Amino acid sequence: MPIPEDVTGDEIDKDVRQELLSLPKGLAEDVAKNLVMVARLIDEEPERAYGYSKVALRLASRVAAVREAAGFAAYANQKYSEALAEFRAARRMTGNVELWPVMADCERGLGRPEKALDMAGAPEVHKLDKAGQVEMRLVAAGARRDMDQLDAAIVTLQSPELASNSVQPWTARLRYAYADALLAAGREGEAREWFAKAVEADKDGSTDASDRLAEMDGVEFMDVLVEDEDEDENEDGILVDEDHHVDEDHDAEAEAEADADSDDEAGDADDPADVDDVDDVDAVVVDDDKD
């Protein structure tokens, strides 16, 4: 797959670069560039990110960082079985537990919420850092909801991290999940309060909490551009109702004018008809070759 000229491979994390030192220099550079592309595309173009991860995997399947990147690319494309296999491989190579929450979420994706809950209660969770423990709590709550245990999901999310006024990287998502669970349980007043708190913490727009809050408040967003176009189309004074039917009085007037014009032009049958110029529209095709 093509690598943009601005990608050098030096953009990767220093720990990953350290792992790649076990590879020949040229190969390490190729792998690094593909990993950079995975990171660059995974949020907006996950399918392309997946393609680059497969290239990196073919080049260096024995590098833990490559297996981890391949796992996240598969996960982003909802290929949960493949993602779980890659995460397990990476964990075997490193012995780290940081992938434990996303592995549990893969179990959810595979329709095994009970397995995800078992993992949430495993000893590995105690080895996670604070961010990992919060992530595990989110996965466990999601598993409870998968099993239609809304009250249990709400209780699972109740924690010191949720109650804290301190804003951490996980705060917006935790508050959002709590608000969403409350809303699903019919506790709309509390849900609105927590969606508002999620908005306060969501500085980078990682959730749609603001939209959910507006929806609860009955705020409707209108497409101003579409309205402007409608006004432009009808600026000649033609009245159009909500179903886009032309006003009947105008129709009658137009027909009378057309009949008069027809009488005037009866002798001009040999004149060539006027033809409106039609602009050609060029279609822009983006080349997304996978390999």
Secondary structure per residue as TSV (DSSP state, phi and psi in degrees):
chain	resnum	aa	ss	phi	psi
A	1	M	-	360.0	143.6
A	2	P	-	-66.9	141.4
A	3	I	-	-110.7	124.5
A	4	P	-	-58.0	150.0
A	5	E	T	-64.0	-26.4
A	6	D	T	-78.6	-6.1
A	7	V	-	-92.0	119.1
A	8	T	-	-107.3	-20.3
A	9	G	S	97.4	-17.7
A	10	D	T	-73.7	-9.8
A	11	E	T	-73.4	-15.1
A	12	I	S	-69.4	159.3
A	13	D	-	-61.2	147.7
A	14	K	H	-63.6	-32.0
A	15	D	H	-68.0	-37.7
A	16	V	H	-68.0	-41.0
A	17	R	H	-60.0	-36.4
A	18	Q	H	-63.9	-40.4
A	19	E	H	-63.2	-36.7
A	20	L	H	-74.2	-9.2
A	21	L	T	-64.2	-17.3
A	22	S	T	-75.4	-9.4
A	23	L	S	-100.4	156.0
A	24	P	-	-56.2	148.7
A	25	K	H	-54.4	-49.0
A	26	G	H	-62.8	-41.7
A	27	L	H	-66.5	-41.3
A	28	A	H	-60.5	-39.4
A	29	E	H	-65.5	-41.3
A	30	D	H	-64.5	-43.5
A	31	V	H	-63.7	-44.0
A	32	A	H	-59.8	-43.5
A	33	K	H	-62.7	-40.2
A	34	N	H	-68.3	-35.1
A	35	L	H	-67.9	-36.4
A	36	V	H	-61.7	-42.1
A	37	M	H	-65.5	-36.2
A	38	V	H	-60.8	-48.8
A	39	A	H	-64.1	-35.9
A	40	R	H	-71.4	-33.6
A	41	L	H	-103.7	-13.7
A	42	I	T	-61.4	-30.5
A	43	D	T	-81.5	-43.2
A	44	E	T	-95.5	-34.3
A	45	E	-	-133.4	69.9
A	46	P	H	-60.4	-31.1
A	47	E	H	-66.0	-41.8
A	48	R	H	-68.6	-38.6
A	49	A	H	-59.1	-40.5
A	50	Y	H	-61.4	-41.0
A	51	G	H	-61.3	-43.4
A	52	Y	H	-67.3	-33.9
A	53	S	H	-66.3	-34.8
A	54	K	H	-67.7	-34.7
A	55	V	H	-65.4	-47.3
A	56	A	H	-60.6	-37.7
A	57	L	H	-66.1	-38.5
A	58	R	H	-66.2	-32.3
A	59	L	H	-80.8	-33.5
A	60	A	-	-152.2	67.2
A	61	S	T	-72.3	-12.2
A	62	R	T	-96.3	9.4
A	63	V	-	-100.3	123.3
A	64	A	H	-58.7	-40.4
A	65	A	H	-62.7	-33.9
A	66	V	H	-69.1	-42.9
A	67	R	H	-64.0	-38.5
A	68	E	H	-65.6	-44.4
A	69	A	H	-63.0	-40.2
A	70	A	H	-64.0	-36.6
A	71	G	H	-64.5	-45.3
A	72	F	H	-67.9	-35.0
A	73	A	H	-66.8	-41.5
A	74	A	H	-65.5	-41.0
A	75	Y	H	-60.8	-42.2
A	76	A	H	-64.9	-22.8
A	77	N	T	-101.1	14.9
A	78	Q	T	60.3	28.8
A	79	K	-	-95.0	71.7
A	80	Y	H	-66.9	-36.3
A	81	S	H	-64.5	-44.9
A	82	E	H	-65.5	-41.9
A	83	A	H	-61.2	-45.1
A	84	L	H	-61.4	-40.0
A	85	A	H	-63.4	-41.8
A	86	E	H	-69.0	-40.5
A	87	F	H	-64.2	-40.3
A	88	R	H	-63.0	-40.6
A	89	A	H	-63.4	-44.7
A	90	A	H	-62.7	-39.9
A	91	R	H	-67.3	-38.0
A	92	R	H	-63.0	-36.5
A	93	M	H	-71.8	-35.5
A	94	T	H	-105.8	-27.3
A	95	G	-	78.8	1.6
A	96	N	-	-76.7	154.1
A	97	V	-	-107.3	3.2
A	98	E	T	-63.5	-20.7
A	99	L	T	-87.3	-1.2
A	100	W	H	-55.2	-47.1
A	101	P	H	-62.1	-43.2
A	102	V	H	-71.6	-29.4
A	103	M	H	-64.9	-41.0
A	104	A	H	-64.4	-37.3
A	105	D	H	-68.1	-31.1
A	106	C	H	-62.6	-37.8
A	107	E	H	-61.4	-39.9
A	108	R	H	-60.5	-46.3
A	109	G	H	-60.9	-27.6
A	110	L	T	-87.9	6.8
A	111	G	T	79.8	27.1
A	112	R	-	-124.0	64.6
A	113	P	H	-62.2	-29.8
A	114	E	H	-62.3	-39.4
A	115	K	H	-65.4	-39.0
A	116	A	H	-62.2	-39.9
A	117	L	H	-67.2	-37.5
A	118	D	H	-60.1	-41.9
A	119	M	H	-67.5	-31.5
A	120	A	H	-67.1	-22.7
A	121	G	T	-102.7	9.1
A	122	A	S	-80.5	157.9
A	123	P	G	-59.0	-27.3
A	124	E	G	-58.2	-29.6
A	125	V	G	-62.3	-34.8
A	126	H	G	-69.5	-16.0
A	127	K	G	-89.5	-8.2
A	128	L	S	-75.2	152.3
A	129	D	-	-75.2	179.1
A	130	K	H	-58.9	-43.4
A	131	A	H	-62.2	-40.7
A	132	G	H	-66.2	-37.7
A	133	Q	H	-67.6	-38.5
A	134	V	H	-64.8	-41.9
A	135	E	H	-62.1	-39.8
A	136	M	H	-65.2	-36.6
A	137	R	H	-63.9	-41.1
A	138	L	H	-63.0	-42.0
A	139	V	H	-65.5	-42.9
A	140	A	H	-62.7	-41.5
A	141	A	H	-64.3	-39.4
A	142	G	H	-62.8	-39.0
A	143	A	H	-64.1	-40.5
A	144	R	H	-60.7	-41.8
A	145	R	H	-67.0	-36.4
A	146	D	H	-57.8	-31.1
A	147	M	T	-95.1	13.8
A	148	D	T	60.1	34.4
A	149	Q	-	-108.6	70.5
A	150	L	H	-62.5	-45.7
A	151	D	H	-61.5	-40.3
A	152	A	H	-66.1	-36.0
A	153	A	H	-63.7	-42.6
A	154	I	H	-62.9	-44.8
A	155	V	H	-63.8	-38.8
A	156	T	H	-60.1	-36.4
A	157	L	H	-79.7	-19.4
A	158	Q	-	-70.9	119.0
A	159	S	S	-161.7	166.7
A	160	P	H	-58.4	-34.5
A	161	E	H	-65.3	-36.2
A	162	L	H	-70.6	-39.9
A	163	A	H	-76.6	-19.1
A	164	S	-	-67.0	142.2
A	165	N	-	-84.6	-9.9
A	166	S	S	-72.3	135.9
A	167	V	-	-96.9	117.6
A	168	Q	-	-116.0	170.4
A	169	P	T	-55.8	-27.7
A	170	W	T	-94.0	-7.7
A	171	T	H	-58.6	-48.0
A	172	A	H	-60.8	-44.4
A	173	R	H	-68.2	-36.9
A	174	L	H	-66.4	-46.4
A	175	R	H	-64.4	-39.2
A	176	Y	H	-63.1	-46.6
A	177	A	H	-60.5	-39.3
A	178	Y	H	-66.1	-44.9
A	179	A	H	-61.9	-42.1
A	180	D	H	-65.3	-39.8
A	181	A	H	-66.3	-41.2
A	182	L	H	-61.7	-42.2
A	183	L	H	-64.5	-41.2
A	184	A	H	-63.5	-28.8
A	185	A	T	-86.2	1.7
A	186	G	T	84.0	11.6
A	187	R	-	-96.3	70.5
A	188	E	H	-65.0	-39.4
A	189	G	H	-61.0	-46.6
A	190	E	H	-67.4	-38.0
A	191	A	H	-61.1	-44.0
A	192	R	H	-60.7	-42.1
A	193	E	H	-59.4	-41.9
A	194	W	H	-79.8	-28.8
A	195	F	H	-64.0	-39.5
A	196	A	H	-63.4	-40.1
A	197	K	H	-67.1	-34.4
A	198	A	H	-65.6	-40.1
A	199	V	H	-60.2	-41.9
A	200	E	H	-60.1	-35.2
A	201	A	H	-90.5	-16.1
A	202	D	-	-90.5	76.6
A	203	K	T	-75.5	-25.4
A	204	D	T	-106.5	9.7
A	205	G	-	68.5	35.8
A	206	S	-	-75.7	-14.2
A	207	T	S	-127.2	171.7
A	208	D	-	-103.8	35.4
A	209	A	H	-57.5	-39.5
A	210	S	H	-63.5	-39.2
A	211	D	H	-67.6	-41.0
A	212	R	H	-64.3	-39.5
A	213	L	H	-65.6	-43.9
A	214	A	H	-62.5	-39.3
A	215	E	H	-62.0	-42.0
A	216	M	H	-66.8	-30.0
A	217	D	T	-86.0	-0.4
A	218	G	T	79.2	18.2
A	219	V	-	-80.4	128.9
A	220	E	-	-111.7	133.7
A	221	F	-	-97.0	129.5
A	222	M	-	-108.6	144.7
A	223	D	-	-83.1	98.8
A	224	V	H	-62.7	-36.1
A	225	L	H	-61.2	-44.1
A	226	V	H	-63.7	-41.4
A	227	E	H	-62.1	-42.3
A	228	D	H	-61.6	-40.5
A	229	E	H	-64.3	-40.9
A	230	D	H	-61.7	-40.6
A	231	E	H	-64.8	-40.4
A	232	D	H	-63.5	-40.0
A	233	E	H	-66.7	-26.0
A	234	N	T	-114.4	21.7
A	235	E	T	-70.6	-10.4
A	236	D	T	-81.0	2.2
A	237	G	S	99.9	-0.3
A	238	I	-	-68.5	131.3
A	239	L	-	-89.7	130.9
A	240	V	B	-125.6	129.1
A	241	D	-	-84.5	-174.9
A	242	E	T	-65.0	-22.4
A	243	D	T	-94.5	9.7
A	244	H	-	67.1	31.4
A	245	H	-	-93.1	135.8
A	246	V	B	-71.2	141.4
A	247	D	-	-54.7	133.2
A	248	E	H	-62.5	-37.0
A	249	D	H	-61.6	-39.0
A	250	H	H	-67.6	-35.7
A	251	D	H	-60.5	-44.7
A	252	A	H	-63.7	-41.4
A	253	E	H	-65.3	-40.8
A	254	A	H	-65.4	-39.2
A	255	E	H	-64.5	-40.4
A	256	A	H	-63.0	-42.0
A	257	E	H	-65.8	-38.0
A	258	A	H	-64.4	-39.8
A	259	D	H	-63.6	-41.5
A	260	A	H	-63.6	-43.5
A	261	D	H	-63.2	-37.0
A	262	S	H	-63.3	-39.4
A	263	D	H	-66.2	-39.1
A	264	D	H	-68.0	-31.7
A	265	E	T	-100.4	8.9
A	266	A	G	-59.7	-31.3
A	267	G	G	-89.4	1.8
A	268	D	G	-104.1	30.3
A	269	A	T	-63.1	-26.4
A	270	D	T	-82.5	-9.3
A	271	D	S	-72.4	138.9
A	272	P	-	-65.9	143.0
A	273	A	-	-73.6	148.4
A	274	D	-	-76.9	136.5
A	275	V	-	-122.2	126.5
A	276	D	-	-69.5	139.4
A	277	D	-	-68.8	139.2
A	278	V	-	-117.0	122.8
A	279	D	-	-79.0	137.4
A	280	D	-	-76.7	139.8
A	281	V	-	-110.4	121.2
A	282	D	-	-85.5	130.0
A	283	A	-	-87.3	128.0
A	284	V	-	-92.2	121.4
A	285	V	-	-106.9	124.2
A	286	V	-	-93.0	124.6
A	287	D	-	-81.4	110.1
A	288	D	-	-112.6	44.7
A	289	D	-	-54.9	133.0
A	290	K	-	-79.6	-32.7
A	291	D	-	-131.1	360.0
